[in-house]
Amino acid sequence: MNGLYVDYLSDVDDATIEIRVRGRWSRRLQLELSRGVDKALAEAPRAALLDLSGLIDPHGESIPTLLDAQRSAAAVTPSVRLMVCAGAARLSRRLDAVRAGSRIPTFDSVRQARMALRSAGLVPVMHHIDLPPDYVSAALARDWIGQVCSDWRLEHLLHTVRLVVSELALNAIEHAATPFTVTLSLRGAILHLAVRDQSSMLPTLMNPGSYDPGGPLADRGRGLRLVAAHAIAWGATPCRVGKVVWATLKTPVVRP
């Protein structure tokens, strides 16, 4: 990012998304933030942390957008806890002045917000496996995730979940070429599947005509399109080291 607008930081283990806002408040920044919140909510995190420490907003013009973001976070299923890390005392006071404080938890820093989350607990049920960048790892990921789904009584999703994890694992093997971690978590009625690797390069959907159908990686050219076709949502988000490529699937609420 150029440091003027909105960027993201994913924490799969903590099931959180950090949305960092930088620059002077403007119509363009408002649109960027609204899109950023929608993108974060699609991943079904337990909390979205709005880091406003880099925001320049002396008159509190961002507050209506923050309130809209809170309503959106409360409306999704499962609901997402929106936490504002204001940084600026003036913005915090303005949030309190419109009585938003009781609806939007406000903290002085991201660190303080994360401490509050840890105290609250409620981490989603999750399992993960670490794998090397070897083609056999795709098969290991499929077998492992099939066992987890069986343990969670989600046999009806086995085919879809195995297909999705296979594509995401192969994407990490072929393009990141680093060790990677597969994480499967239950977030209410959402099954969240993530593959975290150590490459910062984010994947993109290939145009069906942009790859050689006779080439050795022809099947991979359509891999993310298969993920998009089978998932409720999918995306890629930077993390502290590398990136996370994720997909979500709808499932009945179960108790492993």
N, C-alpha and C positions, 0 to 999 in steps of 0.2 A: 504493500500500500504506500501511497505518497505521504502519509502522515496527516492528511487534511480531513479525512472522512471516517469511515467505519471499517474496522476489521474484527476478526474473530479468533478465539483460542478455545480449542476443544479439550476437555478432560474426561476421557471415557471412564476411567476408574471411579471418578467422583460423579459421573453423570451430569456434568455441568457444561455450560457454554458461556464464555466470557465475551461480551460485546464491547469493544473499546471505541469510544467516540472522541474524535479530535477535531479541533478547528472552531471557528466562529459559527454560531448557530445561523442557519440560513434555510431557505426553502429546499435547496439541494441536499443539505445535510439532513433535513427532516425526512425527505424521501429515502435517503440512504439508510437512516435509522429504522424507518418503518419496514423497509425490505429486509434489513438485517434481523429484526425481531421475528418477522415471518419465517425467515430461513432457519433461525434458531429453534422456533417452536416446532417446525416440521420434524426435527430430530427427537422430539419428546424427551428433553432433559428434565431432571427433577428441579433444576433452577437455572435461570438466565441472569447473569451478573452484568449489569450495565455499568461499565467503568466510565464515568463522566469526568474523571480528573483532568483530562485534556480538553474539555469543552469550555468554550468562551461564551457565556450566556449571562451577562450581568443583569438582564431584566426578566429572567425566568421564562423566556418565550418558548422553551422546550417543554414546559410542564404539560400542556394539553397533549402533546405527542407521547409523553411518558404515561399519562393516564390512559390513553388509547392502548398503549402497549400492555399495561396492566390488565385492562379488560380483555384483550386478546389472550393473554397468558392464562387468565382465569377461565376462559371459555373453552379452551381445548381439552381433550380427554386423552390421557390424564392431564389435569391442570398443572401448570408450570409456575413455580414460585419466582416472581420477578423481584430482584434485589438491586436497588440503586446505590452505587458507590459514588457519591456526589463529589467528594473532594473539596468542593467550594462550599464554605459555610453558608454563603448567601443563598445558593440554590437550595440547600437543605432547609433553610428557614422559609423559603417561598413554598416548598413542598408542604411543610407543616401549616403554612398560612392558608392553603386551600384544602386543608384537612385530608391530604393525600397520605400523610404519614402512617395512618392506621391501615391503609390498603397497600402501600408500597414501602416495604422495609427499607430504610435508608441507613447507610453505613459510611464511615469516614474513608474506608479503603476497601479494596478487594480482599486483602488479607483478613480484615475484620469480618467481612461477609462470609468468607469461607470458614472462619472459626465458628460463626453462628450456625452454619449448615452442619458442621461436624457435631456440634452440641445437640442439634435437633435429630440427628440420625437419619433414618428413613432412606438409606442407600438401597437402590434397586437390587433384587436378586440377580447375581451375575456369575458367569464362569468365563475363564479365559485360558488360552493355550499359546505358548511361544513356539514359533517355528522358524527354521532356516529358509533362505531363499533358494529352495530346491524344488523341482517339479513334483517330487513325491509328497511334498508338504501340502499340496492341494488335495490329494487323496486323504492324507491324515486329517486335514481340516474337515473334509466331508464326513469321515467316519466319526470324528470327535463330536461334531455338531449334531450328527444323527443320534448319538447316544444321549446328549444333553436334552434334545427334544423328546426322546422317549422317556427320559427321567421326569420331564415336565408334563408328560401326557399330551404332547403336541404332535402326535404321529401324523395327523392330517396335513401338517405343514412340512413334513420331512422332505418331500420332493422339491418344493420351492426353496426351502432354506438351504438344502444341499446345493442346489443350482446356484443360488446367489453367493454363497460362501466360496464356491468353486471359482466363480468369475472374479470375485474380489481378491481372492488369494492369488490367482494367476496374474492378475493385474499387478500385485505387489511383487511377485516373483520376476515377471518379465520387464517391468518398467522401473521399479524402485531398486530391485536387486539387493535388498537388505533383509536382515532378519525382521520378522513381523509378528504381531500379536493379534489373534482373533478373539474378540469378546462378544459374548451373547448375554443379553440382559433382558429381564422382564420389567417393563415400565407400565404398570396397569394393564390395559388391554393391548399394549403395543410390545411386539418383540423387536428388540433393537440389536442389529448385527453390525459390528464394526471391525475393520482391519486397519491396524495402525502400523505404519512402516517408518523408516528413517529418512525418506526422501521428501523434500519440501515441494516437489513438483506436483501440482494438482492435476487430476485426470480430467479429460473432456470427452464428450461424446463424439465419436468419429462420424463423419458423413459416410453413409453407406457406399458412396462411389469413390471415396478417397483412399481405399486400400485395394491391393491386388487380390482378387478372389482366388488366384492360383498360388498365392504366396504361402509360406509355412505358418504364418500367424493369422490366416484368414479368419478362423473362428474367433480369435481374440478381437478382431476389428468390430465385432458386434457384441462383445461381452457386456459392456455397460448398458447397451440398449436392452439386453435381456434382463439385467438388473432393474432398469427403469420400468420394464413391462410387468414385472412380477411384484415390485415393492409399492407400498403406499407412497413412499418418498425415498429419495437417496441424495447423497451429496458428499462433498469432501471439505474438510475443515483443517486448517493448520493446528498443530499442537506444539508443545514446548520443544520437542525434537521430532521433526518430520511432519506427517499428516495423518488424518483419520479419514478413511472412506467408509461410509455407513449406509445402511438401508433399514427401513422399518416395514414390519408386516403386522397385519391385524390378527389378533388372537383372542379367544375367550380368556377372561381372568382366571388364572389357575394359582394354586398354592403348592409350590414344589415341596 
